[in-house]
Amino acid sequence: MHVPPARKARPAILSLVDHWRYLISRIEYKADIPGSTRRHPKSRNPILNSTPSMTDPSTFNGPLHPDITPHLDADYAAFHNKYLADRPAIHKIPWDPACRVGPINLGGLEPCKVGSVRDLTIPGTPPVSVRVFTPPGERPASGWPVLVYFHGGGWVLGNIDTENSFSARTSLTAKCVVVSVDYRLAPEHVFPAAVEDSWTALEWVYEHGAAELGINPSKIAVGGSSAGGNLSAVMTQRAVQRSPQLPIKYQLLIVPVTDNTVQEDGSSLLPTHYESWVKWKNTTPLTPEKMLWFRSHYLPDKSKWTHVDASPLFQKDDHVWSQLPDAWVGVAALDILRSEGEAYAQKLKEARKNVELVVYPGAPHSIMAMDEAIKIGFQLGEDAAQALYKAFYVS
């Protein structure tokens, strides 16, 4: 598959002032962020630590497969061997909503200090909860730029607390408001519930954000990781088809799902083949089996797999592609989703969009949320935030 040229991940460059501001903000843990908990390896999740089935070795993540060990980031490999190998894999145990207690991924940073953090409820049917991170300092005369952010978790796991670290750090580094959306989850709420909640939040930010949040509605970006990257791509396509159009300035797509028809052999209902699904079938933590488990909960109706709100790569309208915003796309080299992330970046490039595609060497799917344990995970977050800063303040 032809993909746009990608640069390898490099250290992010912060201004000296921003660098020291970030380091100072990390000195103390931030109890002012609602729901903030230190993502210590010894999780207190009552399901994942219970007995007997959750102590059955057949349900464990298990040791790293020899297919990927030589290629895997050393930090991640060490962390997996010490903390993850003997923990149950979510798709191997009986489903229970209590599995959502605690973090999806261990090894994440505590959120850094920002100007303010508050939780709001956006009116809708149903109402949608959001968390608003506002940077320190004086608000620009035209209002803060804003990132509307959607967490990962396969549309099944995660919540408004899941990616506090990324949201806070991005608010600080990109000098923008971050609105993190607590969309409904499957299997209780199947497709398109997450899409509708995300759209409710995005429209509210555009229509009411200036008055309620002090944002500049002409500087809206969307972003998300994994399932959240999927929702971000869907939001941009919806925005350009809205009448009047909802202007989106930029999109951050982090290890995104863009084709929900892919099978374990890499085949798709599109005329393509995703090499990464086969090459990295023995990867960690997102295996083909686990990805299909998530899909079965979110998209139980196979007739909806090709809907553009589920699989944005199925968008056939060239005009829609031509109207989409520029993008930063970050993919993990050892992720089964790598090929479809690259394919979406290629489609944007063919539509003459300015696309920065970054491939993180040695990285599996979950690195962004492991920004304390995995250096390259921290780097990914910094790269994304720096790209957003440039989109808001330089371009």
C-alpha positions as CSV (number, residue, x, y, z in Angstrom):
1,M,0.0,0.0,0.0
2,H,1.4,3.4,-0.9
3,V,1.5,5.8,2.0
4,P,2.6,9.4,2.3
5,P,6.1,10.0,3.4
6,A,6.4,9.7,7.2
7,R,9.0,11.1,9.5
8,K,10.2,9.0,12.4
9,A,9.4,10.4,15.8
10,R,11.8,13.0,17.1
11,P,12.0,14.9,20.3
12,A,9.5,17.7,20.6
13,I,10.8,21.2,20.8
14,L,9.3,23.5,23.5
15,S,10.2,27.1,24.0
16,L,12.4,27.6,27.1
17,V,9.5,29.3,29.0
18,D,7.1,26.5,28.2
19,H,9.6,23.8,29.1
20,W,10.2,25.2,32.5
21,R,6.5,25.9,33.0
22,Y,5.8,22.3,32.3
23,L,8.5,21.0,34.6
24,I,7.3,23.3,37.5
25,S,3.7,22.1,36.9
26,R,4.9,18.5,37.5
27,I,6.4,19.1,40.9
28,E,3.1,18.4,42.8
29,Y,0.3,16.0,42.0
30,K,-2.9,17.7,40.9
31,A,-5.8,16.9,43.1
32,D,-7.7,19.8,41.5
33,I,-8.5,17.7,38.4
34,P,-11.8,15.8,39.0
35,G,-11.3,12.0,38.9
36,S,-7.5,12.3,38.8
37,T,-5.9,9.1,40.0
38,R,-2.3,8.0,39.8
39,R,-2.1,5.2,37.2
40,H,0.1,3.0,39.4
41,P,0.9,-0.5,38.1
42,K,-1.0,-2.0,41.1
43,S,-4.5,-1.2,39.8
44,R,-7.4,-1.4,42.2
45,N,-9.9,-2.6,39.6
46,P,-12.2,-5.0,41.5
47,I,-12.8,-7.2,38.5
48,L,-9.3,-7.5,37.1
49,N,-7.9,-8.3,40.5
50,S,-10.6,-10.7,41.6
51,T,-10.9,-14.5,41.6
52,P,-11.2,-17.2,40.4
53,S,-11.5,-16.7,36.6
54,M,-9.5,-13.5,36.6
55,T,-6.5,-15.4,38.1
56,D,-6.7,-18.1,35.5
57,P,-3.5,-17.9,33.5
58,S,-5.4,-18.6,30.3
59,T,-7.0,-15.2,30.6
60,F,-3.7,-13.3,31.1
61,N,-2.0,-11.1,28.6
62,G,0.9,-13.5,28.8
63,P,4.5,-13.1,27.8
64,L,5.5,-11.2,24.8
65,H,5.4,-13.2,21.5
66,P,8.8,-13.8,19.9
67,D,7.5,-12.3,16.7
68,I,7.5,-8.8,18.2
69,T,10.1,-9.0,21.0
70,P,13.1,-8.0,18.8
71,H,11.2,-5.0,17.4
72,L,9.5,-3.7,20.6
73,D,10.5,-0.6,22.5
74,A,12.7,-1.6,25.4
75,D,10.8,0.5,27.9
76,Y,7.5,-1.1,26.9
77,A,8.9,-4.6,26.9
78,A,10.2,-4.2,30.5
79,F,7.0,-2.7,31.7
80,H,4.9,-5.4,30.1
81,N,7.1,-8.2,31.6
82,K,6.9,-6.6,35.1
83,Y,3.3,-5.4,35.3
84,L,1.1,-6.6,32.4
85,A,2.0,-10.2,31.5
86,D,0.0,-11.7,34.5
87,R,-3.0,-9.4,34.2
88,P,-6.2,-10.5,32.6
89,A,-6.9,-9.4,29.0
90,I,-10.3,-7.7,28.8
91,H,-11.5,-9.8,25.8
92,K,-10.7,-13.1,27.6
93,I,-12.9,-12.6,30.7
94,P,-16.7,-12.3,31.1
95,W,-17.8,-8.8,30.3
96,D,-18.8,-6.7,33.3
97,P,-19.2,-2.9,33.3
98,A,-17.1,-2.9,36.5
99,C,-14.1,-3.6,34.2
100,R,-14.2,0.1,33.5
101,V,-13.1,1.0,37.0
102,G,-9.6,2.4,36.9
103,P,-7.3,3.2,34.0
104,I,-7.4,1.4,30.7
105,N,-3.6,1.4,30.5
106,L,-1.1,1.5,33.4
107,G,2.0,3.7,33.4
108,G,0.4,7.1,32.8
109,L,1.5,10.4,34.2
110,E,-0.5,12.4,36.7
111,P,-2.0,15.4,35.0
112,C,0.1,18.6,35.0
113,K,-1.3,21.8,36.4
114,V,-3.2,24.1,34.1
115,G,-5.1,27.3,34.6
116,S,-8.4,25.7,35.5
117,V,-10.3,22.5,35.2
118,R,-14.1,22.1,35.4
119,D,-16.8,19.6,34.5
120,L,-19.8,20.7,32.6
121,T,-23.0,19.0,31.3
122,I,-24.0,19.9,27.8
123,P,-27.8,19.9,27.1
124,G,-28.9,17.2,24.7
125,T,-30.8,14.0,24.4
126,P,-29.1,12.6,26.4
127,P,-27.0,15.3,28.0
128,V,-23.2,15.0,27.5
129,S,-20.6,15.4,30.2
130,V,-17.4,17.2,29.3
131,R,-14.2,18.2,31.1
132,V,-12.8,21.6,30.2
133,F,-9.1,22.3,30.6
134,T,-8.1,26.0,30.3
135,P,-4.5,27.1,30.1
136,P,-2.9,29.6,32.5
137,G,-2.3,33.2,31.5
138,E,-4.3,35.9,29.9
139,R,-6.9,34.9,27.3
140,P,-6.2,36.1,23.8
141,A,-8.4,39.0,22.7
142,S,-10.2,36.8,20.2
143,G,-10.6,33.9,22.6
144,W,-8.7,30.7,23.2
145,P,-8.2,28.1,20.5
146,V,-10.0,24.9,21.4
147,L,-9.4,21.2,21.0
148,V,-12.5,19.0,21.3
149,Y,-11.0,15.7,22.4
150,F,-12.3,12.1,22.3
151,H,-10.7,9.4,24.5
152,G,-9.7,5.9,23.4
153,G,-10.9,2.5,24.7
154,G,-12.5,0.7,21.7
155,W,-15.9,2.5,22.3
156,V,-16.3,0.1,25.2
157,L,-13.8,1.3,27.9
158,G,-12.6,4.7,29.2
159,N,-14.3,7.8,30.4
160,I,-13.8,11.4,31.1
161,D,-10.8,10.6,33.4
162,T,-9.0,8.3,30.9
163,E,-6.7,10.8,29.2
164,N,-6.5,13.6,31.7
165,S,-2.7,13.7,31.3
166,F,-2.8,14.2,27.6
167,S,-5.6,16.8,27.8
168,A,-3.9,18.8,30.5
169,R,-0.5,18.7,28.8
170,T,-2.0,19.7,25.5
171,S,-3.8,22.6,27.0
172,L,-0.5,23.8,28.5
173,T,1.7,23.2,25.5
174,A,-0.7,24.2,22.7
175,K,-2.0,27.2,24.7
176,C,-5.6,26.1,24.1
177,V,-8.8,25.1,25.9
178,V,-9.3,21.3,25.7
179,V,-12.8,19.9,25.9
180,S,-12.7,16.2,26.7
181,V,-16.0,14.4,25.8
182,D,-17.5,11.7,28.0
183,Y,-19.4,9.9,25.2
184,R,-21.7,6.9,25.8
185,L,-20.1,3.4,25.6
186,A,-21.0,0.0,24.2
187,P,-22.3,-2.6,24.7
188,E,-25.0,-0.6,26.6
189,H,-25.0,2.0,23.9
190,V,-24.1,0.7,20.5
191,F,-23.2,2.7,17.3
192,P,-24.1,5.5,16.6
193,A,-24.5,6.6,20.3
194,A,-20.8,7.6,20.6
195,V,-21.0,9.5,17.3
196,E,-24.1,11.4,18.3
197,D,-22.7,12.4,21.7
198,S,-19.5,13.6,20.1
199,W,-21.5,15.7,17.6
200,T,-23.6,17.2,20.4
201,A,-20.5,18.3,22.2
202,L,-18.8,19.7,19.0
203,E,-21.8,21.7,18.0
204,W,-22.2,23.1,21.5
205,V,-18.6,24.2,21.6
206,Y,-19.0,25.9,18.2
207,E,-22.3,27.6,19.1
208,H,-21.8,28.4,22.8
209,G,-18.1,28.0,23.5
210,A,-17.3,31.7,23.0
211,A,-19.7,32.8,25.7
212,E,-19.4,29.8,28.0
213,L,-15.7,28.9,27.7
214,G,-14.0,32.0,26.2
215,I,-13.0,30.2,23.1
216,N,-12.5,31.4,19.5
217,P,-15.0,29.5,17.3
218,S,-12.9,30.0,14.2
219,K,-10.0,28.1,15.9
220,I,-11.6,24.7,16.6
221,A,-9.6,21.4,16.3
222,V,-10.7,17.9,17.0
223,G,-8.5,15.0,18.2
224,G,-8.5,11.6,19.8
225,S,-6.7,8.3,20.2
226,S,-7.8,4.9,18.8
227,A,-11.6,4.9,19.0
228,G,-11.3,8.6,19.7
229,G,-9.3,9.1,16.6
230,N,-12.1,7.3,14.7
231,L,-14.6,9.8,16.2
232,S,-12.4,12.7,15.4
233,A,-12.2,11.7,11.7
234,V,-16.0,11.2,11.7
235,M,-16.6,14.7,13.3
236,T,-14.5,16.5,10.6
237,Q,-16.5,14.8,7.8
238,R,-19.8,15.7,9.5
239,A,-18.6,19.3,10.1
240,V,-17.9,20.0,6.4
241,Q,-21.3,18.6,5.4
242,R,-23.2,20.6,8.0
243,S,-25.2,23.6,6.7
244,P,-23.8,26.1,7.5
245,Q,-20.4,24.4,7.6
246,L,-18.9,24.0,11.1
247,P,-15.3,25.2,10.6
248,I,-12.6,22.8,11.9
249,K,-9.1,24.1,11.7
250,Y,-7.1,21.0,12.4
251,Q,-7.3,17.3,13.4
252,L,-5.1,15.1,15.6
253,L,-5.6,11.5,14.7
254,I,-3.6,9.3,17.1
255,V,-3.5,5.5,16.3
256,P,-7.0,5.9,14.7
257,V,-9.5,3.3,13.6
258,T,-10.6,4.3,10.1
259,D,-12.0,1.0,8.6
260,N,-14.3,-1.1,10.7
261,T,-14.6,-3.8,8.1
262,V,-11.1,-5.2,8.4
263,Q,-10.8,-8.9,9.2
264,E,-8.0,-10.9,10.9
265,D,-6.3,-11.6,7.5
266,G,-6.1,-7.9,6.7
267,S,-8.9,-8.0,4.1
268,S,-11.4,-5.3,4.0
269,L,-14.7,-4.4,2.2
270,L,-12.6,-1.8,0.5
271,P,-10.4,-2.9,-2.4
272,T,-7.3,-2.9,-0.2
273,H,-5.3,-5.1,2.2
274,Y,-3.9,-3.9,5.5
275,E,-0.5,-5.4,6.0
276,S,-0.1,-4.4,9.6
277,W,-3.0,-6.7,10.6
278,V,-1.0,-9.7,9.4
279,K,2.5,-8.5,10.1
280,W,1.8,-7.6,13.7
281,K,-0.9,-10.2,14.5
282,N,1.0,-11.2,17.6
283,T,1.5,-7.7,18.9
284,T,0.5,-6.3,22.2
285,P,-1.9,-5.1,23.6
286,L,-4.3,-4.7,20.7
287,T,-4.4,-8.0,18.9
288,P,-6.8,-8.7,16.0
289,E,-8.9,-10.9,18.3
290,K,-9.2,-8.0,20.8
291,M,-10.0,-5.4,18.1
292,L,-12.8,-7.6,16.7
293,W,-14.1,-8.0,20.3
294,F,-14.4,-4.2,20.6
295,R,-16.1,-4.0,17.2
296,S,-18.6,-6.8,18.1
297,H,-19.7,-4.7,21.1
298,Y,-19.8,-1.3,19.3
299,L,-21.0,-2.5,15.9
300,P,-23.0,-5.7,16.4
301,D,-25.0,-4.9,13.2
302,K,-22.6,-5.8,10.4
303,S,-24.7,-3.8,7.9
304,K,-23.4,-0.6,9.6
305,W,-19.8,-1.4,9.3
306,T,-19.4,0.5,6.1
307,H,-21.3,3.6,7.2
308,V,-19.0,6.6,7.0
309,D,-19.8,7.4,10.7
310,A,-18.2,4.0,11.6
311,S,-15.6,3.7,8.9
312,P,-14.5,7.2,7.6
313,L,-12.3,5.6,4.9
314,F,-15.5,4.7,3.2
315,Q,-16.3,8.3,2.4
316,K,-16.8,8.4,-1.4
317,D,-17.5,12.1,-1.9
318,D,-14.4,13.9,-3.2
319,H,-15.9,17.2,-2.2
320,V,-16.0,16.1,1.4
321,W,-12.3,15.1,1.3
322,S,-11.4,18.4,-0.4
323,Q,-13.0,20.4,2.5
324,L,-11.4,18.5,5.4
325,P,-8.8,20.2,7.6
326,D,-5.1,19.6,7.7
327,A,-4.0,16.8,10.0
328,W,-1.4,15.4,12.3
329,V,-1.5,11.6,12.2
330,G,0.5,9.5,14.7
331,V,0.8,5.8,14.2
332,A,2.6,3.1,16.2
333,A,5.0,1.0,14.2
334,L,3.9,-2.3,15.8
335,D,0.1,-1.6,15.9
336,I,-2.3,-3.6,13.8
337,L,-4.1,-0.2,13.1
338,R,-1.0,1.3,11.5
339,S,-1.9,0.6,7.9
340,E,-5.4,2.1,8.1
341,G,-4.0,5.2,9.8
342,E,-1.5,5.5,7.0
343,A,-4.3,4.9,4.5
344,Y,-6.4,7.8,5.9
345,A,-3.4,10.1,5.8
346,Q,-2.9,9.1,2.2
347,K,-6.5,10.0,1.3
348,L,-6.1,13.4,3.0
349,K,-2.8,14.0,1.1
350,E,-4.5,13.0,-2.2
351,A,-7.1,15.7,-1.4
352,R,-4.2,18.2,-1.1
353,K,-4.3,18.5,2.6
354,N,-1.2,19.3,4.6
355,V,-0.6,16.0,6.5
356,E,2.2,15.3,9.0
357,L,2.4,11.5,9.4
358,V,4.6,10.3,12.2
359,V,5.5,6.6,12.7
360,Y,6.7,5.8,16.2
361,P,9.4,3.0,16.0
362,G,9.1,0.1,18.4
363,A,5.7,1.3,19.6
364,P,2.6,-0.8,20.2
365,H,-0.9,0.6,20.1
366,S,-1.2,2.0,23.7
367,I,1.9,4.1,24.1
368,M,0.2,7.5,24.3
369,A,-1.6,6.7,27.5
370,M,1.6,5.2,29.0
371,D,3.4,8.6,29.0
372,E,5.2,8.0,32.3
373,A,6.5,4.5,31.8
374,I,7.3,4.8,28.1
375,K,9.5,7.6,26.9
376,I,8.2,7.4,23.3
377,G,4.7,7.7,24.7
378,F,5.5,11.0,26.3
379,Q,7.2,12.1,23.0
380,L,4.0,11.3,21.0
381,G,2.0,13.5,23.3
382,E,4.5,16.3,22.9
383,D,4.6,16.0,19.1
384,A,0.9,16.1,18.9
385,A,0.6,19.2,21.1
386,Q,3.4,21.0,19.3
387,A,1.6,20.3,15.9
388,L,-1.6,21.7,17.4
389,Y,0.2,24.8,18.7
390,K,1.6,25.5,15.2
391,A,-1.8,25.0,13.6
392,F,-3.3,27.5,16.0
393,Y,-0.6,30.1,16.3
394,V,1.8,29.8,13.4
395,S,-0.1,28.8,10.2
